[in-house]
Amino acid sequence: GPVSPELGDASALVQIRVQRPTEEPDPEEGPRRALGSGFVIHPTGFVVTNAHVVERSSTVRVRLASGRRLTGTVVGRDRRVDLALVKVESPDPLPVLPLGDSERLSVGELVLALGHPFGLEQTVSLGIVSRKGAPLQAAAPGFDFIQTDAAVNPGNSGGPLVDMGGQVVGVNTMAARNGSIGFAIPVNLIK
């Protein structure tokens, strides 16, 4: 088998571009908001990303690992927990990343953050789970972020946090300004 089984289905990682032709770009947010990551959770074309990546958009462009571009429709959005679900139409079944169990994730465990930081090609960064606990601002009651030192950079938002067994344990959502602390939404919330 491959040397890195955990990346066997990295082809389920997608890049998400948001087209906002009618709006002037916000100088505060800049172009980074218009680009993010996501991953396929169902072969019929359901993609998970962050709500802030697809903010105010009903359609997005989804670029598959193969380079193929598909139009996606935002079918679900929850700003409180920063999650969105996008549906793309694909003639063939899409590769998926299996969902793990974030409850079983322990502090100190190795994890990989997958994404397209700064619009780069598929990027993987390795880190550990630094902490599991309440977010900086309470997004929703009973909602604990996974804190990691795996690099989570702009454009990585919406990409999966994956354990060493290749299962998604979280969705990368934000990073401290210096990029040394990242936060992920627990996968059990997605379910």
C-alpha positions in Angstrom: 0.0 0.0 0.0 1.0 3.7 -0.1 3.5 4.9 2.5 1.0 7.5 3.8 -2.3 5.7 4.1 -3.7 8.8 5.8 -3.4 10.7 2.5 -4.9 7.9 0.4 -8.1 9.9 -0.2 -6.6 13.4 -0.3 -8.3 13.6 -3.6 -11.5 14.3 -1.6 -10.0 17.7 -0.7 -11.4 20.5 -2.9 -10.7 24.2 -3.4 -13.6 26.6 -3.1 -13.8 29.9 -4.9 -16.5 32.4 -4.3 -17.5 34.7 -7.1 -18.9 38.1 -6.0 -19.2 40.0 -9.2 -21.8 42.4 -7.8 -19.8 43.5 -4.7 -16.7 45.5 -4.3 -14.0 43.6 -2.5 -13.9 44.6 1.2 -10.5 46.1 1.8 -10.6 44.7 5.4 -11.2 41.2 4.4 -9.2 41.2 1.1 -9.3 38.4 -1.4 -8.5 35.6 1.1 -12.2 35.4 2.1 -13.0 34.5 -1.5 -10.9 31.4 -1.4 -11.1 28.4 0.9 -11.0 24.7 1.2 -13.5 22.0 1.6 -13.8 18.2 1.4 -16.3 15.7 0.0 -18.3 13.7 2.6 -20.6 11.9 0.2 -19.9 10.4 -3.3 -23.0 12.1 -4.7 -21.3 15.5 -4.3 -21.8 16.9 -0.8 -18.9 19.1 0.3 -18.3 20.5 3.8 -16.6 23.9 4.2 -16.8 26.9 6.6 -19.8 29.2 6.5 -17.5 32.2 6.3 -15.9 30.9 3.1 -19.2 30.9 1.3 -20.6 33.9 3.1 -23.4 35.7 1.2 -23.0 33.4 -1.8 -25.5 30.9 -3.1 -23.3 29.4 -5.8 -19.5 28.7 -5.6 -16.9 27.2 -7.9 -15.4 23.9 -6.6 -12.1 22.7 -8.0 -11.5 19.0 -7.5 -8.1 17.5 -6.9 -8.2 16.3 -10.6 -8.4 20.0 -11.7 -12.0 19.6 -12.8 -14.2 22.6 -11.9 -17.8 22.2 -10.9 -20.4 24.7 -9.9 -21.7 24.2 -6.3 -24.9 25.3 -4.6 -24.8 26.2 -0.9 -27.6 24.0 0.5 -26.9 24.6 4.2 -25.2 27.2 6.4 -24.8 27.6 10.1 -22.9 30.8 11.0 -22.9 30.0 14.8 -20.7 27.0 14.3 -19.1 28.3 11.0 -20.2 25.3 8.9 -21.7 25.1 5.4 -22.7 22.3 3.1 -22.3 22.6 -0.7 -23.8 20.3 -3.3 -22.0 19.8 -6.6 -23.3 17.9 -9.6 -20.9 15.3 -10.8 -21.5 12.6 -13.4 -19.2 10.2 -11.5 -19.1 9.4 -7.8 -16.6 11.5 -6.0 -13.9 10.3 -3.6 -14.8 10.9 0.0 -13.0 11.4 3.3 -14.3 9.1 6.1 -15.6 10.9 9.2 -14.1 9.8 12.5 -15.1 10.5 16.1 -13.9 13.7 17.6 -14.9 12.5 21.1 -12.2 9.9 21.0 -9.5 12.3 19.9 -7.1 12.9 22.7 -4.7 15.8 23.6 -1.2 15.1 22.3 -2.5 13.0 19.3 -1.0 13.7 15.9 -3.2 15.3 13.3 -2.9 16.6 9.8 -4.4 19.9 8.5 -5.2 19.6 4.8 -6.1 22.5 2.6 -5.1 25.1 0.0 -3.4 27.8 2.1 -2.9 31.1 0.2 -4.5 29.4 -2.9 -1.5 27.0 -3.1 -2.0 23.4 -4.3 -2.9 20.7 -1.8 -0.9 21.3 1.4 -0.5 19.1 4.5 0.8 20.3 7.8 1.4 18.1 10.8 0.7 19.0 14.4 -0.8 17.7 17.6 -4.1 18.3 19.4 -3.0 21.0 21.9 -6.3 21.3 23.7 -10.0 20.5 23.5 -12.2 23.1 25.0 -14.5 26.1 24.7 -13.8 28.6 21.9 -12.5 32.1 22.4 -16.0 33.5 21.9 -18.8 31.0 22.7 -20.2 30.2 19.3 -22.8 27.8 20.6 -23.3 26.2 24.0 -21.7 22.9 24.5 -19.5 23.4 21.4 -15.8 22.7 22.0 -13.1 23.6 19.5 -10.1 21.3 18.8 -7.0 23.4 19.2 -3.9 22.3 17.2 -0.5 23.6 16.4 -0.8 22.2 12.8 -0.5 25.2 10.5 -3.9 26.6 9.6 -3.3 29.5 7.1 -5.7 31.6 5.1 -7.2 29.5 2.4 -7.0 26.4 4.7 -10.4 27.4 6.1 -13.0 24.6 5.6 -10.3 21.9 5.0 -10.3 18.8 7.1 -8.3 18.0 10.2 -7.4 14.4 9.8 -6.1 11.8 12.3 -3.4 9.3 11.6 -6.0 6.7 10.6 -7.1 9.0 7.7 -10.4 9.9 9.3 -11.7 13.5 9.5 -11.8 14.7 13.2 -12.5 18.3 12.5 -12.9 21.2 10.1 -10.1 23.9 10.2 -11.8 27.2 10.8 -9.4 29.8 12.0 -5.9 30.5 13.2 -4.2 33.0 15.5 -2.7 35.8 13.5 0.8 34.3 13.7 -0.5 31.0 12.4 0.9 29.0 15.4 -2.4 28.1 16.9 -5.3 26.7 14.8 -8.8 25.8 15.7 -11.0 23.1 14.2 -14.7 22.4 14.5 -15.2 18.9 15.9 -16.4 16.4 13.3 -19.2 15.2 15.6 -20.9 18.6 15.1 -20.9 18.0 11.3 -22.6 14.7 11.7 
